[in-house]
């Protein structure tokens, strides 16, 4: 049975679909909005074009932007193949022509699907696998956010108390808790090692003694208050709390 091959170049708001016949001739090339009515119309037009020929769809993503399109294709019993984006990128070098990039990529996807026999089919999504993928993606986003957020109290503290900034590892909870209570050198000097250690221990901070000693040692290296110290201290306090809240979200996932 002859066949039509449809390549889909996925996008956030639109996809580009391009259909080839068995000989590689372009039958249809169209940009379509990522909305159900438009996607269904595109599918109907392709199926009408196919007549009695079998249709095989190929796509370079299996989730995210083309999720709705994939659900529609699978729900309508269409055969869908997955072609990795890196494979499309490598194959693109062998195709001539300039034109629009999305149409060109859709052509490459369709043509590669037409010629290759090693592409795996996209099956109906397993709910547990989808949930795991979403949670993993969310956790990755949070970890990246934490990296950015950690740099904020570090940079802010550096503008007020550089010795303490060097002494603290703000990826750990203990130093962050310390910063919710003491930020300025004079405050830490007045508290002293014993009181600071007790304060940290009451908040279940590990290695409270070594952390208190490190903070007091840093305070002994700075006896000058910088302009705006109180305002900076308040900001460091707030930022430290934000990082701890983000850490809790990550640990709960």
C-alpha positions, 0 to 999 in steps of 0.5 A, a space after each residue: 500500500 502506498 503511503 503519505 509521510 507527514 513531518 511536524 516541526 513543533 513550536 509553542 504557538 504553531 506547528 508546521 506540517 509537511 506531507 510527502 508522497 512515497 516518492 518524496 514529492 511535497 503534497 502539503 505544507 502548512 503552518 497551523 495554530 496549536 489549538 484543537 480546531 486548527 489541528 483537527 482541520 489539518 489532520 482532516 485535510 491530510 487524511 482527505 489528501 491521502 485517500 486510500 493511502 496510509 498516513 504516517 506522522 513523524 515528530 521531533 518531540 514527544 511532550 511539551 509543545 506538541 502534547 495536544 497534537 500527539 493526543 489528537 493523533 493517537 486518539 484518532 488511531 494515527 501512526 506517529 513516529 518519533 525522530 530525535 531533534 539531534 537526528 533532524 539537526 544532523 540530517 538537515 546538513 544534507 538538504 539543500 534549499 533555504 526557505 523558512 526554517 520551520 518548513 524546511 525542518 518539517 520536510 527533513 522530518 517527513 523525509 527521514 521518516 520516509 527513508 528510515 526504518 529505525 524510528 520508534 512509534 509514539 504510544 499512548 502516554 502512560 500516566 505515571 510516566 507523564 507524571 514522573 516526567 513533569 515532576 522531574 522537569 519541575 524539580 530541575 527548574 527549582 534547582 536552577 532557580 535555587 542556583 540563581 536565588 542563592 547568588 542573591 543573598 551571597 552578592 548582597 552580603 558581600 556588599 556589607 560583610 565580605 568576610 562572612 560571605 567567604 565563610 558561609 556555604 549558602 547551599 546549606 541550611 545552617 548558614 542560611 538559618 544563621 543569616 535569618 538571625 545575624 547578618 552584620 559583624 557588630 551583631 555577631 561580635 556582641 552575640 559571641 560564640 556561646 550565645 550564637 551556638 546556642 541560638 543555632 542549636 535551638 534551631 537544630 542546625 548541624 555543627 552549630 559550634 563550628 558555624 558559630 566559630 566561623 561567624 565570630 571569626 569573620 566578625 573579628 575581621 571587620 569593625 566598620 559598618 558600611 552605609 545602609 547596613 541595616 537595610 542590607 541586613 534586612 534584605 539578606 534576612 529575606 533572601 535567606 528565607 527565600 532560599 530555605 523555602 525553595 530548598 524545602 520545595 525541592 526536598 518534598 519532591 
